[in-house]
């Protein structure tokens, strides 16, 4: 029902998803260097086995130091060294890379905004050195963990939530659709792939595939990672487009346009996953959910509220009627008793 009618896929694209098994709770320079080195080595191995890959996907915040900021400012030698090594590797590969990164945008010499972002580099487009990546900035941030909506009302609580950082992330606003290597895709970041309305908007903007980047390593829980995957498959079934998921520690997976999990990696280990994604044609009929959105769920909600309201009204009117009948009977009781004595 949600996908019929639907045209068959007309294009295939090879995608590699990297799982580097990073620890998101460690924020040290040596950890940043180690993670980038591991990501590069895994990507080299994956590309040697899959030289026809069009996309290589790294997880959410796979590279922590902001790439553009440090390349331009060059105020921290160690971080600049990490960025240079990364860019030299990307520039030498004939494929596009989707990389999770913190993106820092200066508003003035004294203030800046940080975004949880996905950067897209493609050496064939000349956006690697100097870095001018296409980017998507996460829209639906997690309240109190990534974003604090009451910063001005409760500045003290905001400072406690920072945990030593300068600031939390700023929410993005653009529903970005990337178009590289003849593939149009959007990158819901982490738990954004659990929100149907947000992912539907990507498809309406032209996405023909989802490329999800996530980092659930903080949970140290395989059931948590599997639950995240179990929720995300509905976005594929709802919109009839496939998804490639690159995660820091699991579950890295490919999901087809019917919501079926095609392949996965084992959790909590360094690995990579490669597969051909089958993409629907742009002329294919959009699914019922893509066209109509949450109208069915909302109609059920409104119908339930209407039934509840009518039930309460019926109960209230019945209660009033019962009270009136009770008062009438009480009023008639003395007269009946009086008439009985006269007789």
PEQUIJO-V575792 format. One line per field, one symbol per residue. phi: phi as a letter, one per 20 degrees, with the letter a starting at -180 (. if undefined). psi: psi as a letter, one per 40 degrees, with the letter a starting at -180 (. if undefined). burial: I if it has 24 or more other C-alpha atoms within 12 Angstrom, else O. A space follows every 10 residues. Layout:
phi->???
psi->???
burial->???
This chain:
phi->.fceebfffc bccecddece ledfedccgf ffffffffff ffffffffec fefeccddfg lfdefgffff fffldcgfff ffffffffff fedeaeddcf bfddcfeafd bbddcecddd dbffdmdecf fcffbcdgee ffgmddbcfd gffcfffgff fflnefaefd feceefdecc lmcdbdcfdl fffedfffff fgffepfdad cedcbdfffl cfgfffffff ffffffffdl cebdddcfcp efbdcefdne febbdfflbf abccaeeedf ffeffffgff fdmeffffff ffffffffff ffffffffff ffffffffff feffffffff fff
psi->deehihiiie iihhihhhhe fiheehgidd dddddddddd ddddddddeg eehdhhhiih fdhdhhdddd dddfehdddd dddddddddd dehgiihhhh ihhhhhdiee iihhihihhh ihdeeffdhi hgiiihhhdg ihheddhhef dddgdddddd ddfeidiiih iiehghhigi ffhhiighhb edeehddddd ddddeeheih ghhigedddf hddddddddd ddddddddef iihhhhidei hhihhaeeeh hdiiiiifih iihiihhhhi ideihiiddd deafdddddd dddddddddd dddddddddd dddddddddd dddddddddd dd.
burial->OIIOOIOOIO OIIIIIIIII IIIIOOOOOO OIIIIIIIII OIIIOIIOOI OOIIIIIIII IIIIIIIIII IOOOOOOOII OIIIIIIOII IOIIIIIIII IIIIIOOOOO OOIIIIIIII IIIOIOOIIO IOIIIIIIII IOOOOIIIOO OOOOOOOIOO IOOOOOIIII IIOOIIIIII IOIIIIIIII IIIIIIIIII IIIIOIIIII IIIIIIIOOO OOOOIIOIIO IIIIIIIIII IIIIIIIIII IIIIIIIIII IIIIIOIIOI IIIIIIIIII IIOOOIIOII OOIOOOOOOO OOOOOOOOOO OOOOOOOOOO OOOOOOOOOO OOOOOOOOOO OOO
